[in-house]
Every structure is written in C-alpha cells, then in structure tokens.
Amino acid sequence: MIRIDKNESPYRALSEEEIGKIAVDTHFNQYAEDEYVELQKSYAAYNGFDPDLISFANGSDEWIQKAMIVLGDGPVLVLDPDFVMYEEYAKQFGRKLTKINCHDDWTFDYEEVYKKIKELNPSVFIFSQPNNPFGTLHPSEFVEQASALMKEAGGYFIIDEAYGEFIEDQVTYPEGDHVIRLRTLSKVYGLAGLRVGVAISTEKTMGILNSIAHPYPLNTFSLNVANYLLNQTERLDKFIELNRTLSRKLKQIFQDEVGDVIDILDSSTNFIFTYGEKAVDLGEHIVERGFLPRMYPESDNPALRQIVRYSIATEEQLMDLQTILKEWRQAQ
C-alpha cells in the first residue's frame, strides 16, 4: 500500500552514503556538545532568523505540549477542524478549551474569532497556517488583527507553520513577546522520522518555553543530519522546490481528471482536501488500487466523514495515481 495520508515528503533529502557517513561520525556513546548550537546557526542562516531566538524540540508536538504547560492557566482557543494535537495536549493538562467551528463551506468566521478573544481573554490561541486539514491559507488581515487582540488580552498567539514553506507568496507575521512561531523539518525538508521541531519568538518568551526544556532536547544523530542538510544550501533549495513541484502536480492532476465532479479546496500545502457527493467513493476506489489517502470515517465532526485528503507522492506514483483517477472518472 502506498501511503499518501501523512503529508510527508516521498523522498529522502540525503543519499544512503551520506546518511551512513553521518551515522559513523556521530558518537552515540557521548552526549551532544556543540551540535545543538551548530543547528541553531545553520537553521537561522538558511531561513533568515536570529540563532539566539531559535530552539529545537522533539517535533512541533513537544512545543505544543510545552505551551500547554507553561503559557498561563486561562482558556485555550482553537479553530475546528485544525491539527488535532492542539486539543489533545490541552486536555492532557486540564486546560479549558474553546473551539470555533468552520462553516459548511469550510471557511471560518473571523469576526467570531475576534469576539471570542475579547470575551474569553485566552492564554493561548493556536492555529495552523496554512490550515491542516484544509490546506487553505488564513488571510493576513486575520493574522494581524487576531495577534493584536491576543496582545491586548495578555495571551500568546501561536502560529503553527508546519506547511509554511509550501506557501507560494511571501508572507510576513506579527512580532512581539506574545507571538510564537512553530516550524518543523518534517515536511518540506524530508526529515519527519528525525522529529525536529522549531520554536521562534523573543528572548523573553523563549526563556519561558525553555524553562522546562530537557538537557538534551534532540538526539545527536538528528542534530547532525539536520545540520548537514541545512549547510547544503543549493541542494536543499532544489529539494524544497522538488516537493513544491510535486504539490503543484498533485493539485493539477486532481483538477484535470476529476475537478468537474469532485470539490477541491485551494491548497498552500503538500496535500489536497477533497469533498462532495463522490469524494468518499473516489477515495475508496483509490484505496482498492493500492494507495492509502487520509479518510475520517470515525471523526467527531460529521462533515469530515465525507472528505478525503491526499498527500504528495513520487513522480512515478503520481503518474499511477493519475491513471487511477482517469479510470474512475470514465466509469462515472
């Protein structure tokens, strides 16, 4: 079964020879020394950040969990649907949670978000940008306004940019002690299994998040692989563009082959969100043909039970997927 349900890169960024050499050069018998700082420098240099304002943890999940532990004790505000772990970690630590549901057309009422911020004074408002599972991009006006209101409320505004590198147009985000940006090397960098999550904020806020940091937040092998990759700048540029190209191709294939009978949301990610009367039927057909997309048959949200989400795949796999789509469409 070819898995296209986890929003991963279908390729590894490094060769087996390179990975083997890094493994041999990594002294597993010793604790990490300078590797963490070196990764701060290389990530900052590649992405244009201050290395002193970047920290790493075991995936973005750990940063979300830390946020629920140390960022106030007031309500947590989330959008629904969004990344499920926001709710899960809030529940783990007994945080009061308020969810703002989407409309039937998969859009959000941003005025309702502003209203809830003013009413609740939440300690945390966390959301993915672009949204997961929709793949859609929240407008910059919403981001700016919600950030300003969270600052007035004395809470933290957390932007989860797991898929940020897939956004075609350059975006800017608000700054300040109340703003935290979460990133990952799991998607466009192709390092999902190494669990490298990134948090970026001001010195004051990073100090709060790191007040419960582990002595060695990442294993040395993950640090060394990530650092090696980030120092291969031209090659990394090409790898990221490859993933973006696959994303564009995935969208185009679905639009060309089934766009007249399946509804597809605009996506700024490495996956597409399909819905409509025939979406599940197509998804089940694709499963029968050896591909495993993401389906939500047991979701608490009834609307999500009627959608199917597809991640990028290799060039060859996308060609096979296109053939399957053609066959299904011809049978309609």
Secondary structure as GFF3:
##gff-version 3
##sequence-region A 1 332
A	DSSP	beta_strand	2	4	.	.	.	ID=ss1
A	DSSP	alpha_helix	16	25	.	.	.	ID=ss2
A	DSSP	alpha_helix	35	47	.	.	.	ID=ss3
A	DSSP	three_ten_helix	51	53	.	.	.	ID=ss4
A	DSSP	beta_strand	54	58	.	.	.	ID=ss5
A	DSSP	alpha_helix	59	70	.	.	.	ID=ss6
A	DSSP	beta_strand	76	80	.	.	.	ID=ss7
A	DSSP	alpha_helix	84	92	.	.	.	ID=ss8
A	DSSP	beta_strand	97	101	.	.	.	ID=ss9
A	DSSP	alpha_helix	110	120	.	.	.	ID=ss10
A	DSSP	beta_strand	124	128	.	.	.	ID=ss11
A	DSSP	alpha_helix	140	153	.	.	.	ID=ss12
A	DSSP	beta_strand	156	160	.	.	.	ID=ss13
A	DSSP	three_ten_helix	164	166	.	.	.	ID=ss14
A	DSSP	beta_strand	179	184	.	.	.	ID=ss15
A	DSSP	three_ten_helix	192	194	.	.	.	ID=ss16
A	DSSP	beta_strand	196	200	.	.	.	ID=ss17
A	DSSP	alpha_helix	203	209	.	.	.	ID=ss18
A	DSSP	three_ten_helix	210	212	.	.	.	ID=ss19
A	DSSP	alpha_helix	220	230	.	.	.	ID=ss20
A	DSSP	alpha_helix	233	258	.	.	.	ID=ss21
A	DSSP	beta_strand	263	264	.	.	.	ID=ss22
A	DSSP	beta_strand	271	275	.	.	.	ID=ss23
A	DSSP	alpha_helix	279	288	.	.	.	ID=ss24
A	DSSP	beta_strand	291	295	.	.	.	ID=ss25
A	DSSP	three_ten_helix	302	306	.	.	.	ID=ss26
A	DSSP	beta_strand	308	311	.	.	.	ID=ss27
A	DSSP	alpha_helix	315	330	.	.	.	ID=ss28
###
